Amino acid sequence: MNLYMYIKLIYRFNAALVGISLLGLYFGSLKRVDDFNLAQVLQPPSMSHWFGTDELGRDFFWVFIQSLIHSLLFALGVMAV
């Protein structure tokens, strides 16, 4: 591979990261993390809860997505400055 192909590959990878980040921001805002269900406390990972649940019955996957959104927004704010 020559230098041009490496630059092209890096550009495509960055465009994919931006696209995935924007999709994460959109889909992550669809469900609230503070919705808890005491009937599903400390469940193991399953098809309905991919990462399992915590002691309040919150889905760990959505907690992860929400924290990812906050991290991405913080990173975008730092890049803007």
DSSP file (Angstrom, degrees, kcal/mol; ACC not computed):
  #  RESIDUE AA STRUCTURE BP1 BP2  ACC     N-H-->O    O-->H-N    N-H-->O    O-->H-N    TCO  KAPPA ALPHA  PHI   PSI    X-CA   Y-CA   Z-CA
    1    1 A M              0   0    0      0, 0.0     2,-0.2     0, 0.0     0, 0.0   0.000 360.0 360.0 360.0 141.9    0.0    0.0    0.0
    2    2 A N     >  -     0   0    0      1,-0.1     4,-1.6     0, 0.0     3,-0.3  -0.445 360.0 -94.6 -97.4 178.1    1.2    3.4   -0.7
    3    3 A L  H  > S+     0   0    0      1,-0.2     4,-2.4     2,-0.2     5,-0.2   0.857 121.6  58.1 -62.2 -37.5    0.7    6.6    1.3
    4    4 A Y  H  > S+     0   0    0      1,-0.2     4,-2.2     2,-0.2    -1,-0.2   0.900 105.7  49.4 -61.0 -41.4   -2.4    7.6   -0.6
    5    5 A M  H  > S+     0   0    0     -3,-0.3     4,-2.3     2,-0.2    -1,-0.2   0.873 109.9  51.5 -68.2 -36.2   -4.2    4.4    0.3
    6    6 A Y  H  X S+     0   0    0     -4,-1.6     4,-2.4     2,-0.2    -2,-0.2   0.920 110.9  47.7 -64.9 -43.1   -3.3    4.8    4.0
    7    7 A I  H  X S+     0   0    0     -4,-2.4     4,-2.3     1,-0.2    -2,-0.2   0.902 112.0  50.1 -64.1 -40.5   -4.7    8.3    4.0
    8    8 A K  H  X S+     0   0    0     -4,-2.2     4,-2.1     2,-0.2    -1,-0.2   0.897 110.8  49.6 -63.9 -41.1   -7.8    7.1    2.3
    9    9 A L  H  X S+     0   0    0     -4,-2.3     4,-2.2     2,-0.2    -2,-0.2   0.905 111.1  48.8 -64.9 -42.9   -8.3    4.3    4.8
   10   10 A I  H  X S+     0   0    0     -4,-2.4     4,-2.3     2,-0.2    -2,-0.2   0.898 110.2  52.1 -64.2 -40.3   -7.9    6.7    7.7
   11   11 A Y  H  X S+     0   0    0     -4,-2.3     4,-2.1     1,-0.2    -2,-0.2   0.913 110.4  47.6 -62.9 -43.1  -10.4    9.1    6.2
   12   12 A R  H  X S+     0   0    0     -4,-2.1     4,-2.2     2,-0.2    -1,-0.2   0.903 110.9  51.7 -64.7 -40.5  -13.0    6.3    5.8
   13   13 A F  H  X S+     0   0    0     -4,-2.2     4,-2.2     1,-0.2    -2,-0.2   0.912 110.2  48.5 -63.5 -42.6  -12.4    5.1    9.4
   14   14 A N  H  X S+     0   0    0     -4,-2.3     4,-2.2     2,-0.2    -1,-0.2   0.893 110.1  51.5 -65.3 -39.6  -12.9    8.6   10.8
   15   15 A A  H  X S+     0   0    0     -4,-2.1     4,-2.2     1,-0.2    -1,-0.2   0.890 110.0  50.0 -63.8 -38.4  -16.1    9.0    8.7
   16   16 A A  H  X S+     0   0    0     -4,-2.2     4,-2.7     2,-0.2    -2,-0.2   0.899 109.1  51.7 -66.6 -40.0  -17.4    5.7   10.1
   17   17 A L  H  X S+     0   0    0     -4,-2.2     4,-2.3     2,-0.2    -2,-0.2   0.907 110.1  48.6 -63.3 -41.0  -16.6    6.8   13.7
   18   18 A V  H  X S+     0   0    0     -4,-2.2     4,-2.4     2,-0.2    -1,-0.2   0.921 112.6  48.9 -64.0 -43.2  -18.5   10.0   13.2
   19   19 A G  H  X S+     0   0    0     -4,-2.2     4,-2.2     1,-0.2    -2,-0.2   0.914 112.3  47.2 -63.1 -43.8  -21.5    8.2   11.8
   20   20 A I  H  X S+     0   0    0     -4,-2.7     4,-2.4     2,-0.2    -1,-0.2   0.885 111.3  52.5 -65.1 -38.5  -21.5    5.6   14.6
   21   21 A S  H  X S+     0   0    0     -4,-2.3     4,-2.3    -5,-0.2    -2,-0.2   0.914 109.7  48.0 -63.6 -43.2  -21.2    8.4   17.1
   22   22 A L  H  X S+     0   0    0     -4,-2.4     4,-2.0     2,-0.2    -2,-0.2   0.891 111.7  49.7 -66.6 -38.6  -24.2   10.3   15.7
   23   23 A L  H  X S+     0   0    0     -4,-2.2     4,-2.9     2,-0.2     5,-0.3   0.904 110.2  51.5 -64.7 -39.8  -26.3    7.1   15.6
   24   24 A G  H  X S+     0   0    0     -4,-2.4     4,-2.1     1,-0.2    -2,-0.2   0.891 108.7  50.9 -63.1 -39.5  -25.3    6.4   19.2
   25   25 A L  H  X S+     0   0    0     -4,-2.3     4,-0.8     2,-0.2    -1,-0.2   0.900 114.5  44.3 -63.4 -40.1  -26.4    9.9   20.2
   26   26 A Y  H >< S+     0   0    0     -4,-2.0     3,-0.6     2,-0.2     4,-0.2   0.970 119.7  37.9 -70.0 -53.8  -29.8    9.4   18.4
   27   27 A F  H >< S+     0   0    0     -4,-2.9     3,-1.1     1,-0.2     4,-0.4   0.797 111.4  59.7 -72.4 -27.6  -30.6    5.9   19.7
   28   28 A G  H >< S+     0   0    0     -4,-2.1     3,-0.5    -5,-0.3    -1,-0.2   0.767 100.0  56.6 -70.4 -24.5  -29.2    6.5   23.2
   29   29 A S  T << S+     0   0    0     -4,-0.8    -1,-0.2    -3,-0.6    -2,-0.2   0.493  89.0  77.7 -85.0  -1.7  -31.6    9.4   23.7
   30   30 A L  T <  S+     0   0    0     -3,-1.1     2,-0.4    -4,-0.2    -1,-0.2   0.769  95.0  44.6 -78.7 -25.0  -34.6    7.2   23.1
   31   31 A K  S <  S-     0   0    0     -3,-0.5     2,-0.3    -4,-0.4    -1,-0.1  -0.964  79.4-130.3-125.5 136.6  -34.6    5.4   26.5
   32   32 A R    >   -     0   0    0     -2,-0.4     3,-0.7     1,-0.1    31,-0.1  -0.631   6.2-149.5 -84.5 140.4  -34.2    7.0   29.9
   33   33 A V  T 3  S+     0   0    0     -2,-0.3    -1,-0.1     1,-0.2    30,-0.1   0.791  91.4  66.5 -78.2 -28.6  -31.6    5.4   32.2
   34   34 A D  T 3  S+     0   0    0     24,-0.1     2,-0.7     2,-0.1    -1,-0.2   0.425  71.4 109.3 -80.0   5.4  -33.5    6.3   35.4
   35   35 A D    <   -     0   0    0     -3,-0.7     2,-0.3    24,-0.1    24,-0.3  -0.721  53.4-175.8 -75.8 117.2  -36.4    4.0   34.5
   36   36 A F        -     0   0    0     -2,-0.7     2,-0.4    22,-0.1    21,-0.2  -0.876  22.8-161.7-121.8 154.5  -36.0    1.1   37.0
   37   37 A N    >   -     0   0    0     19,-0.7     3,-1.7    -2,-0.3    -2,-0.0  -0.930   4.4-164.9-135.0 105.3  -37.8   -2.1   37.5
   38   38 A L  G >  S+     0   0    0     -2,-0.4     3,-0.7     1,-0.3    19,-0.1   0.621  87.0  68.4 -70.0 -11.5  -37.4   -3.8   40.9
   39   39 A A  G 3  S+     0   0    0      1,-0.2    -1,-0.3    17,-0.1    18,-0.1   0.656 101.0  48.4 -78.2 -15.0  -38.8   -7.0   39.5
   40   40 A Q  G X  S+     0   0    0     -3,-1.7     3,-0.7    16,-0.1     2,-0.3  -0.284  78.0 157.3-119.3  47.6  -35.7   -7.5   37.4
   41   41 A V  T <   -     0   0    0     -3,-0.7    14,-0.2     1,-0.2    13,-0.1  -0.558  68.8  -7.8 -77.6 133.3  -33.0   -6.8   39.9
   42   42 A L  T 3  S+     0   0    0     12,-2.2    -1,-0.2    -2,-0.3    12,-0.1   0.854  84.0 172.6  51.2  47.3  -29.5   -8.3   39.2
   43   43 A Q    <   -     0   0    0     -3,-0.7    10,-1.9    11,-0.2    -1,-0.2  -0.597  31.3-118.8 -80.6 144.7  -30.5  -10.3   36.2
   44   44 A P        -     0   0    0      0, 0.0     8,-0.3     0, 0.0     5,-0.2  -0.310  49.5 -69.2 -73.7 167.4  -27.7  -12.0   34.2
   45   45 A P        +     0   0    0      0, 0.0     2,-0.2     0, 0.0     5,-0.2  -0.313  69.3 152.8 -58.2 138.5  -27.2  -11.0   30.5
   46   46 A S        -     0   0    0      3,-2.8     6,-0.2    -3,-0.1    -3,-0.0  -0.836  60.6 -82.4-150.7-174.6  -30.0  -12.2   28.2
   47   47 A M  S    S+     0   0    0     -2,-0.2     3,-0.3     1,-0.2    -1,-0.0   0.815 129.3  45.2 -70.1 -29.3  -31.6  -11.2   25.0
   48   48 A S  S    S+     0   0    0      1,-0.3     2,-0.4     2,-0.1    -1,-0.2   0.785 126.1  30.1 -84.4 -27.4  -33.8   -8.6   26.7
   49   49 A H  S >  S-     0   0    0     -5,-0.2    -3,-2.8     1,-0.1     3,-0.8  -0.861  71.2-170.0-131.6  96.8  -30.9   -7.2   28.8
   50   50 A W  T 3  S+     0   0    0     -2,-0.4    -1,-0.1    -3,-0.3     3,-0.1   0.826  89.3  26.6 -61.7 -36.4  -27.6   -7.6   26.8
   51   51 A F  T 3  S-     0   0    0      1,-0.4    -1,-0.3    -6,-0.1     2,-0.1   0.357 114.5-116.0-105.7   3.9  -25.3   -6.6   29.7
   52   52 A G    <   -     0   0    0     -3,-0.8     8,-2.5    -8,-0.3     9,-0.5  -0.411  35.0 -77.1  90.2-171.8  -27.7   -7.6   32.5
   53   53 A T  B     -A   59   0A   0    -10,-1.9     6,-0.2     6,-0.2     2,-0.1  -0.858  33.1-130.0-127.3 162.5  -29.3   -5.4   35.2
   54   54 A D    >   -     0   0    0      4,-1.6   -12,-2.2    -2,-0.3     3,-1.7  -0.208  48.0 -74.3 -99.1-167.1  -28.1   -3.7   38.3
   55   55 A E  T 3  S+     0   0    0      1,-0.3   -14,-0.1   -14,-0.2    -1,-0.0   0.575 132.5  48.2 -71.6  -8.3  -29.5   -3.6   41.8
   56   56 A L  T 3  S-     0   0    0      2,-0.1   -19,-0.7   -16,-0.1    -1,-0.3   0.340 118.9-107.2-106.8   3.5  -32.3   -1.2   40.8
   57   57 A G    <   +     0   0    0     -3,-1.7     2,-0.2     1,-0.3    -2,-0.1   0.589  68.8 149.0  82.3  11.5  -33.3   -3.3   37.7
   58   58 A R        -     0   0    0    -22,-0.1    -4,-1.6     1,-0.1     2,-0.5  -0.554  54.2-110.1 -78.6 144.0  -31.8   -0.8   35.2
   59   59 A D  B  >  -A   53   0A   0    -24,-0.3     4,-1.6    -2,-0.2     3,-0.3  -0.611  18.3-149.9 -75.6 122.5  -30.4   -2.2   32.0
   60   60 A F  H  > S+     0   0    0     -8,-2.5     4,-2.5    -2,-0.5     5,-0.2   0.826  94.1  61.5 -63.1 -31.9  -26.6   -1.9   32.0
   61   61 A F  H  > S+     0   0    0     -9,-0.5     4,-2.3     1,-0.2    -1,-0.2   0.927 106.6  43.9 -62.0 -44.0  -26.5   -1.6   28.2
   62   62 A W  H  > S+     0   0    0     -3,-0.3     4,-2.4     2,-0.2    -1,-0.2   0.833 111.4  53.9 -72.2 -31.0  -28.5    1.6   28.3
   63   63 A V  H  X S+     0   0    0     -4,-1.6     4,-2.2     2,-0.2    -1,-0.2   0.911 110.0  48.7 -64.1 -41.2  -26.5    2.9   31.1
   64   64 A F  H  X S+     0   0    0     -4,-2.5     4,-2.2     2,-0.2    -2,-0.2   0.919 111.2  49.2 -62.6 -45.1  -23.4    2.3   29.0
   65   65 A I  H  X S+     0   0    0     -4,-2.3     4,-2.1     1,-0.2    -2,-0.2   0.913 111.0  49.7 -63.0 -43.2  -25.0    4.0   26.0
   66   66 A Q  H  X S+     0   0    0     -4,-2.4     4,-2.0     1,-0.2    -1,-0.2   0.903 111.6  47.8 -64.0 -40.7  -25.9    7.1   28.1
   67   67 A S  H  X S+     0   0    0     -4,-2.2     4,-2.1     1,-0.2    -1,-0.2   0.861 109.7  54.1 -68.6 -33.1  -22.4    7.3   29.5
   68   68 A L  H  X S+     0   0    0     -4,-2.2     4,-2.5     2,-0.2    -2,-0.2   0.893 107.0  51.6 -64.3 -39.8  -21.0    7.0   26.0
   69   69 A I  H  X S+     0   0    0     -4,-2.1     4,-2.6     2,-0.2     5,-0.2   0.928 109.9  48.4 -62.1 -46.0  -23.2    9.9   24.9
   70   70 A H  H  X S+     0   0    0     -4,-2.0     4,-2.1     1,-0.2    -1,-0.2   0.895 112.3  49.3 -63.0 -39.4  -21.9   12.1   27.7
   71   71 A S  H  X S+     0   0    0     -4,-2.1     4,-2.5     2,-0.2    -2,-0.2   0.909 111.7  48.3 -66.1 -41.7  -18.3   11.2   26.9
   72   72 A L  H  X S+     0   0    0     -4,-2.5     4,-2.6     2,-0.2    -2,-0.2   0.905 111.5  49.3 -65.9 -41.2  -18.8   12.0   23.2
   73   73 A L  H  X S+     0   0    0     -4,-2.6     4,-2.1     2,-0.2    -1,-0.2   0.895 111.7  49.3 -65.3 -38.7  -20.4   15.3   24.0
   74   74 A F  H  X S+     0   0    0     -4,-2.1     4,-2.3    -5,-0.2    -2,-0.2   0.922 111.6  49.0 -63.7 -43.9  -17.6   16.2   26.3
   75   75 A A  H  X S+     0   0    0     -4,-2.5     4,-2.4     1,-0.2    -2,-0.2   0.899 110.5  50.3 -63.3 -41.0  -15.0   15.2   23.7
   76   76 A L  H  X S+     0   0    0     -4,-2.6     4,-1.8     1,-0.2    -1,-0.2   0.885 110.2  51.2 -64.4 -37.5  -16.8   17.3   21.0
   77   77 A G  H  X S+     0   0    0     -4,-2.1     4,-1.1     2,-0.2    -2,-0.2   0.895 110.5  48.1 -65.3 -40.2  -16.8   20.3   23.4
   78   78 A V  H  < S+     0   0    0     -4,-2.3     3,-0.3     1,-0.2    -2,-0.2   0.890 111.4  50.2 -67.4 -39.1  -13.1   19.9   24.1
   79   79 A M  H  < S+     0   0    0     -4,-2.4    -1,-0.2     1,-0.2    -2,-0.2   0.831 106.1  56.8 -68.3 -30.8  -12.4   19.7   20.3
   80   80 A A  H  <        0   0    0     -4,-1.8    -1,-0.2     1,-0.3    -2,-0.2   0.800 360.0 360.0 -70.8 -27.5  -14.5   22.8   19.7
   81   81 A V     <        0   0    0     -4,-1.1    -1,-0.3    -3,-0.3    -2,-0.2   0.466 360.0 360.0 -81.8 360.0  -12.4   24.8   22.1
